[in-house]
Amino acid sequence: MAKRGSFAVIIVMLSLGSIGVPQLGARAASRVRPRHHAAAEETPGIPLNQIHVLGNRPAPFALEAKAAMLVAARSGTVLYAYNEHEKMQPASLAKIMTFYITLAALRDGRLKLNTPITVSERAWRLSVDQSVSHMFLDVGQQVSVNDLLYGLMVSSGNDAAVALAEYQAGSAEAFTTMMNQAAQKLGLDETHFANPDGLPVEGEFTTAADMVKLASILIGQFPDAIKYTGAKEFTFHNIHQRNFNTLLFYDSRVDGLKTGHVDEAGFHLVATAHANGTAFISAVMGTPSMEKRRTETEKLLSWAFNTFVTVQPDWQKAAPPSLRVYEGVAREVAIGPQSAPYITVGRGEENKVTLTASLRNRYLVAPVAKGTAVGELQVIANGKPEGSIPLTTQASVAQAGLFSRLADRIRMAL
């Protein structure tokens, strides 16, 4: 977003009847948004007894937001939540899915960062619409995928969203179908998209829980995405725009992710933050103002960093590194947890986390496929079970020849 000082200079020049305003000034002036017809309804704090906190801790505070959810990024543990399944308009949070699909296309080789995309008239019209955010694309202009991603996530450009959508699917409508197919595949059962940019349409909705899930998947699959989500500013066409996520300027632990606003739902912020090996993802939705979405998210994240810590206990102290294999070309196979055993607990409770292993069998018989479940790691925190992680084989073992198999059958019978 252009600086307020720039707006003031332009407005004064115009009011004095100045002529020959440079092109940059004209473009920056078009960035000023008209006042919304209706201010977001003031959101009263929810009763504390309706807020769910890890370990049935008492809720520390209520937020001035319609819904909120906070999770530990590595463990996936829900730390704070209320109304997290309440459906509301996503606004520009829909661009997170546009971002995700584009990153997947880059990963799979269907796009390159330097791929030039020609700006259509439809995308250009959004760039001159003073009521929406945009990155100032020109019709017929060729813009790299890399620049469009910055325009999408920093400038929150609706024009960038449509340009990316049209190139990948042929039309914004076809891309929207891709968005909903991806949502279904990712398990976003409380979300339905109506366009690539999130402009309000009847029947479009999401929830705080789904936005946290989508952000978690995105960061998990594309950790380098913070290159775009954490950028504080972006310059295109010599126009300097600051990230709408103003929390980036207040808290160095924050590295993204996306804001959104429509009058019907209020102001949203999905945020990611990390420090000292602990990372959090939050969604604060339906606040009454831009300032509130920042301050309420900052309050939530600061509380989380002060209250919780994520640890990674050594699973090898609980489970053997391998299992014996009979009738195979190898005599043993490595085993390990299906996913890294990250555990989130209250600060000061790090030493109260333990793991215990239970194995289904003492040995395996070939052939053995990679990823075969062989047991579980049970997670114990403060003496209470907190879940389990499957133990699986880390490699495959093919069946041995006839004589080796016969010899092993004799060994097993002894």
C-alpha positions as CSV (number, residue, x, y, z in Angstrom):
1,M,0.0,0.0,0.0
2,A,1.4,3.5,-0.9
3,K,2.4,5.6,2.1
4,R,-0.1,8.1,3.5
5,G,2.3,10.9,3.0
6,S,2.3,10.3,-0.8
7,F,-1.5,10.4,-0.8
8,A,-1.5,13.7,1.1
9,V,1.0,15.3,-1.4
10,I,-1.1,14.2,-4.4
11,I,-4.4,15.4,-2.9
12,V,-2.9,18.8,-2.1
13,M,-1.5,19.2,-5.6
14,L,-4.8,18.3,-7.2
15,S,-6.7,20.6,-4.9
16,L,-4.4,23.5,-5.9
17,G,-5.2,22.9,-9.6
18,S,-1.7,21.6,-10.4
19,I,-1.2,20.3,-13.9
20,G,1.2,17.8,-15.3
21,V,0.9,15.4,-12.4
22,P,3.4,12.6,-13.2
23,Q,2.2,9.1,-14.1
24,L,3.4,7.7,-10.8
25,G,1.3,10.2,-8.9
26,A,-1.8,9.3,-11.0
27,R,-1.2,5.6,-10.4
28,A,-0.6,6.1,-6.7
29,A,-3.7,8.2,-6.4
30,S,-5.8,5.4,-7.9
31,R,-4.6,3.2,-5.0
32,V,-6.7,5.3,-2.6
33,R,-9.8,3.3,-1.7
34,P,-13.3,4.9,-1.3
35,R,-14.9,4.6,2.1
36,H,-16.9,1.5,2.6
37,H,-20.6,2.1,2.7
38,A,-21.0,0.3,6.0
39,A,-18.4,-0.2,8.7
40,A,-17.8,-3.6,10.1
41,E,-20.1,-4.3,13.0
42,E,-18.3,-3.9,16.4
43,T,-17.5,-7.4,17.6
44,P,-18.1,-8.1,21.3
45,G,-15.7,-10.4,23.1
46,I,-16.8,-14.0,23.4
47,P,-17.4,-15.4,26.9
48,L,-14.2,-17.0,28.2
49,N,-15.9,-20.3,29.0
50,Q,-16.6,-20.7,25.3
51,I,-12.9,-20.5,24.4
52,H,-11.0,-23.8,24.1
53,V,-7.4,-23.8,25.3
54,L,-4.9,-26.7,25.3
55,G,-5.0,-28.8,28.4
56,N,-8.3,-27.2,29.6
57,R,-6.3,-24.2,30.8
58,P,-8.4,-21.2,31.6
59,A,-8.8,-18.9,28.6
60,P,-6.4,-15.9,29.0
61,F,-8.5,-13.4,27.2
62,A,-11.2,-12.9,24.6
63,L,-10.5,-11.3,21.2
64,E,-12.5,-8.7,19.4
65,A,-13.1,-11.1,16.5
66,K,-15.9,-13.3,15.4
67,A,-13.7,-16.4,15.3
68,A,-10.1,-17.4,16.0
69,M,-7.8,-20.4,16.0
70,L,-4.2,-20.9,16.9
71,V,-2.1,-24.0,16.4
72,A,1.5,-25.1,16.9
73,A,2.8,-25.4,13.4
74,R,5.0,-28.4,13.8
75,S,2.9,-30.5,16.1
76,G,-0.5,-29.4,14.8
77,T,-1.7,-29.0,18.4
78,V,-4.7,-26.6,18.8
79,L,-3.8,-24.1,21.5
80,Y,-6.7,-21.6,21.4
81,A,-10.0,-21.7,19.5
82,Y,-13.5,-20.5,19.4
83,N,-16.1,-20.3,16.6
84,E,-13.5,-21.9,14.4
85,H,-16.1,-23.7,12.4
86,E,-18.3,-20.6,11.8
87,K,-18.6,-19.9,8.1
88,M,-18.0,-16.5,6.7
89,Q,-16.8,-14.7,3.6
90,P,-13.1,-15.4,3.0
91,A,-12.3,-12.1,1.2
92,S,-8.7,-12.0,0.1
93,L,-7.9,-15.1,2.1
94,A,-9.1,-16.9,-1.0
95,K,-5.8,-15.8,-2.5
96,I,-4.0,-18.3,-0.3
97,M,-5.5,-21.1,-2.4
98,T,-4.5,-19.2,-5.6
99,F,-1.0,-19.0,-4.2
100,Y,-1.0,-22.7,-3.2
101,I,-2.1,-23.9,-6.6
102,T,0.5,-21.7,-8.3
103,L,3.3,-22.9,-6.1
104,A,2.3,-26.5,-6.8
105,A,2.5,-25.7,-10.6
106,L,6.0,-24.4,-10.1
107,R,7.0,-27.5,-8.1
108,D,5.6,-29.8,-10.8
109,G,7.3,-27.9,-13.6
110,R,4.1,-26.6,-15.2
111,L,5.3,-23.1,-14.6
112,K,8.6,-21.3,-14.1
113,L,9.2,-18.2,-12.1
114,N,10.3,-16.3,-15.2
115,T,7.3,-17.5,-17.3
116,P,5.8,-14.4,-18.9
117,I,2.0,-14.0,-18.4
118,T,0.1,-11.6,-20.7
119,V,-2.4,-9.4,-18.8
120,S,-5.9,-9.7,-20.1
121,E,-8.5,-6.9,-20.2
122,R,-10.4,-8.6,-17.4
123,A,-7.3,-8.5,-15.1
124,W,-6.5,-5.0,-16.1
125,R,-10.0,-3.7,-15.3
126,L,-9.3,-4.9,-11.7
127,S,-6.1,-2.9,-11.7
128,V,-8.0,0.4,-12.3
129,D,-10.9,-0.4,-9.9
130,Q,-10.4,2.0,-7.0
131,S,-12.5,-0.2,-4.7
132,V,-10.2,-3.2,-4.7
133,S,-6.5,-3.9,-4.1
134,H,-4.3,-4.3,-7.2
135,M,-0.7,-4.2,-8.4
136,F,-1.3,-1.9,-11.3
137,L,-1.1,-4.3,-14.3
138,D,-1.5,-2.9,-17.8
139,V,-3.6,-4.7,-20.5
140,G,-1.4,-6.7,-22.8
141,Q,1.6,-6.4,-20.6
142,Q,3.8,-9.4,-20.0
143,V,4.6,-10.0,-16.3
144,S,6.6,-12.8,-14.8
145,V,5.1,-15.4,-12.4
146,N,7.6,-14.2,-9.8
147,D,6.3,-10.6,-9.9
148,L,2.7,-11.8,-9.9
149,L,3.3,-13.8,-6.8
150,Y,4.6,-10.8,-5.0
151,G,1.7,-8.7,-6.3
152,L,-0.7,-11.4,-5.1
153,M,0.7,-11.8,-1.5
154,V,2.2,-8.3,-0.8
155,S,-0.1,-6.0,-2.8
156,S,-3.1,-8.4,-2.4
157,G,-3.6,-7.8,-6.1
158,N,-6.9,-9.0,-7.5
159,D,-5.5,-8.3,-10.9
160,A,-2.6,-10.6,-10.1
161,A,-4.9,-13.3,-8.9
162,V,-6.9,-13.2,-12.2
163,A,-3.8,-13.1,-14.4
164,L,-2.4,-16.2,-12.6
165,A,-5.8,-18.0,-12.8
166,E,-6.4,-17.3,-16.5
167,Y,-2.9,-18.5,-17.5
168,Q,-3.2,-21.8,-15.6
169,A,-6.8,-22.7,-16.3
170,G,-7.8,-20.7,-19.3
171,S,-10.3,-18.6,-17.3
172,A,-11.0,-17.4,-13.8
173,E,-14.1,-19.7,-13.7
174,A,-12.1,-22.8,-14.6
175,F,-9.4,-21.9,-12.1
176,T,-12.1,-21.6,-9.4
177,T,-13.1,-25.2,-10.2
178,M,-9.5,-26.1,-9.6
179,M,-9.6,-24.2,-6.3
180,N,-12.6,-26.2,-5.0
181,Q,-11.1,-29.5,-6.2
182,A,-7.9,-28.7,-4.3
183,A,-10.0,-27.7,-1.3
184,Q,-11.7,-31.1,-1.3
185,K,-8.5,-33.0,-1.8
186,L,-6.9,-31.1,1.1
187,G,-9.8,-31.7,3.5
188,L,-11.1,-28.2,3.6
189,D,-14.7,-29.3,4.1
190,E,-15.9,-25.9,5.4
191,T,-14.7,-23.9,2.4
192,H,-16.2,-23.0,-1.0
193,F,-14.5,-20.6,-3.4
194,A,-16.3,-18.5,-6.0
195,N,-13.3,-16.8,-7.7
196,P,-9.5,-16.5,-7.5
197,D,-9.4,-13.2,-5.6
198,G,-12.1,-13.5,-2.9
199,L,-14.4,-10.7,-4.0
200,P,-17.6,-11.3,-2.2
201,V,-20.1,-13.6,-3.9
202,E,-23.1,-15.3,-2.4
203,G,-22.3,-18.9,-1.5
204,E,-18.6,-18.3,-1.0
205,F,-17.4,-19.2,2.5
206,T,-14.6,-20.5,4.7
207,T,-13.8,-20.9,8.4
208,A,-10.9,-20.1,10.7
209,A,-10.2,-23.9,11.1
210,D,-10.0,-24.4,7.3
211,M,-7.7,-21.3,6.8
212,V,-5.4,-22.6,9.5
213,K,-5.3,-26.0,7.9
214,L,-4.6,-24.5,4.4
215,A,-1.9,-22.3,5.8
216,S,-0.3,-25.3,7.6
217,I,-0.4,-27.4,4.4
218,L,1.1,-24.5,2.3
219,I,4.0,-23.8,4.7
220,G,4.6,-27.6,5.2
221,Q,4.8,-28.3,1.5
222,F,6.4,-25.0,0.4
223,P,8.5,-23.6,3.3
224,D,10.1,-21.1,0.9
225,A,6.7,-19.4,0.5
226,I,7.6,-17.0,3.2
227,K,9.8,-15.3,0.6
228,Y,6.5,-13.8,-0.7
229,T,4.3,-13.8,2.4
230,G,7.0,-12.2,4.6
231,A,8.0,-9.5,2.1
232,K,7.3,-6.1,3.7
233,E,7.0,-4.2,0.5
234,F,6.9,-4.6,-3.3
235,T,7.7,-2.2,-6.1
236,F,6.1,-2.6,-9.5
237,H,5.8,0.1,-12.2
238,N,7.9,2.3,-9.9
239,I,5.0,2.2,-7.4
240,H,6.0,1.2,-3.9
241,Q,3.4,-0.8,-1.9
242,R,3.6,-2.0,1.7
243,N,2.3,-5.4,2.7
244,F,-1.3,-5.3,4.0
245,N,-0.1,-7.5,6.8
246,T,1.1,-4.7,9.0
247,L,2.0,-7.1,11.8
248,L,5.2,-7.8,9.8
249,F,6.4,-4.3,10.8
250,Y,5.7,-4.8,14.5
251,D,6.8,-8.3,15.3
252,S,10.0,-9.8,13.8
253,R,8.7,-13.3,14.6
254,V,5.9,-13.0,12.0
255,D,6.7,-14.1,8.5
256,G,3.3,-14.0,6.8
257,L,0.6,-14.9,5.7
258,K,-2.5,-13.0,4.3
259,T,-5.1,-10.4,5.2
260,G,-8.6,-10.1,3.9
261,H,-11.6,-7.8,4.3
262,V,-15.2,-7.4,3.2
263,D,-17.9,-5.5,4.9
264,E,-20.1,-8.6,5.4
265,A,-17.4,-10.5,7.4
266,G,-15.0,-7.9,8.8
267,F,-11.2,-7.9,8.8
268,H,-9.3,-11.2,8.7
269,L,-5.6,-12.1,9.3
270,V,-4.0,-15.5,8.9
271,A,-0.5,-15.2,10.4
272,T,2.5,-17.4,10.6
273,A,5.3,-16.8,13.1
274,H,8.4,-18.6,14.5
275,A,11.1,-18.1,17.0
276,N,13.6,-20.4,18.9
277,G,12.4,-23.6,17.2
278,T,8.7,-23.0,17.9
279,A,6.2,-21.9,15.2
280,F,2.6,-20.9,15.3
281,I,-0.2,-20.4,12.8
282,S,-3.2,-18.3,13.6
283,A,-6.5,-17.2,12.0
284,V,-8.2,-14.2,13.5
285,M,-11.4,-13.5,11.6
286,G,-14.1,-10.9,11.6
287,T,-12.4,-8.1,13.6
288,P,-14.0,-4.6,13.4
289,S,-10.9,-2.8,11.8
290,M,-7.5,-3.2,10.2
291,E,-5.9,-2.1,13.5
292,K,-7.8,-4.7,15.5
293,R,-6.9,-7.6,13.2
294,R,-3.3,-6.7,13.8
295,T,-3.4,-6.0,17.6
296,E,-5.7,-9.1,18.3
297,T,-3.4,-11.4,16.3
298,E,-0.3,-9.9,18.0
299,K,-1.9,-10.5,21.4
300,L,-2.7,-14.1,20.6
301,L,0.8,-14.9,19.2
302,S,2.6,-13.2,22.1
303,W,0.6,-15.2,24.5
304,A,1.5,-18.4,22.6
305,F,5.2,-17.7,22.6
306,N,5.1,-16.9,26.3
307,T,3.0,-19.9,27.2
308,F,4.0,-22.9,25.0
309,V,7.0,-24.6,23.6
310,T,7.4,-27.3,21.0
311,V,9.9,-30.1,21.7
312,Q,11.2,-33.0,19.6
313,P,11.9,-36.0,22.0
314,D,14.4,-38.6,20.8
315,W,12.3,-41.5,19.5
316,Q,15.3,-43.7,19.2
317,K,15.4,-44.0,23.0
318,A,12.0,-45.6,22.9
319,A,12.1,-47.8,19.8
320,P,14.7,-50.0,18.1
321,P,16.3,-48.6,14.9
322,S,15.5,-51.7,12.9
323,L,13.6,-55.0,12.8
324,R,14.8,-58.5,11.8
325,V,13.6,-59.7,8.4
326,Y,13.3,-63.3,7.4
327,E,13.1,-64.7,3.9
328,G,14.5,-61.5,2.4
329,V,17.5,-60.3,0.5
330,A,18.4,-58.2,3.6
331,R,18.4,-59.5,7.2
332,E,16.9,-56.3,8.7
333,V,15.1,-53.2,7.8
334,A,15.3,-49.7,9.4
335,I,12.1,-48.4,11.1
336,G,11.1,-45.0,12.3
337,P,8.2,-42.7,13.0
338,Q,5.9,-41.8,10.1
339,S,6.4,-38.1,11.0
340,A,8.8,-36.3,13.3
341,P,7.4,-36.5,16.9
342,Y,7.0,-32.8,17.7
343,I,5.1,-32.2,20.9
344,T,3.8,-28.9,22.2
345,V,3.5,-28.4,26.0
346,G,3.4,-25.5,28.4
347,R,6.7,-23.8,29.2
348,G,8.5,-25.6,32.0
349,E,6.9,-28.9,31.1
350,E,9.5,-29.9,28.4
351,N,11.1,-32.6,30.7
352,K,7.7,-34.2,31.3
353,V,7.4,-35.5,27.7
354,T,8.2,-39.1,27.1
355,L,7.8,-41.7,24.3
356,T,7.0,-45.4,24.6
357,A,7.0,-47.8,21.7
358,S,4.8,-50.8,21.0
359,L,5.7,-53.2,18.2
360,R,3.2,-55.5,16.4
361,N,5.8,-58.2,15.9
362,R,9.4,-59.0,16.8
363,Y,10.3,-59.6,13.1
364,L,9.0,-59.3,9.5
365,V,8.8,-61.8,6.7
366,A,9.7,-60.6,3.2
367,P,8.6,-59.2,0.9
368,V,8.3,-56.0,2.9
369,A,7.1,-52.8,1.4
370,K,8.5,-49.4,2.4
371,G,6.1,-47.6,4.7
372,T,4.7,-50.8,6.3
373,A,3.2,-50.1,9.7
374,V,5.1,-52.1,12.4
375,G,3.9,-50.4,15.6
376,E,3.4,-47.1,17.3
377,L,5.1,-44.4,19.4
378,Q,2.9,-43.3,22.2
379,V,3.3,-39.7,23.4
380,I,3.0,-39.1,27.1
381,A,3.0,-35.6,28.5
382,N,2.6,-34.8,32.2
383,G,1.8,-38.5,32.7
384,K,-1.2,-38.4,30.3
385,P,-1.3,-39.9,26.8
386,E,-1.4,-37.2,24.1
387,G,-1.6,-39.3,21.0
388,S,0.5,-41.7,18.9
389,I,2.6,-41.8,15.8
390,P,2.9,-44.9,13.5
391,L,6.2,-46.6,13.3
392,T,6.9,-47.7,9.7
393,T,9.6,-49.4,7.7
394,Q,12.0,-46.9,6.0
395,A,12.9,-49.2,3.1
396,S,11.6,-52.2,1.1
397,V,13.0,-55.7,1.3
398,A,12.6,-58.0,-1.6
399,Q,12.0,-61.8,-1.2
400,A,15.1,-63.9,-1.2
401,G,15.7,-67.1,-3.3
402,L,14.2,-70.5,-2.5
403,F,17.1,-71.9,-0.4
404,S,17.4,-68.7,1.7
405,R,13.7,-68.8,2.3
406,L,13.8,-72.4,3.4
407,A,16.7,-71.8,5.7
408,D,14.9,-68.9,7.3
409,R,11.7,-70.9,7.9
410,I,13.8,-73.4,9.8
411,R,15.3,-70.5,11.9
412,M,11.8,-69.2,12.7
413,A,10.6,-72.6,13.8
414,L,13.5,-73.0,16.3
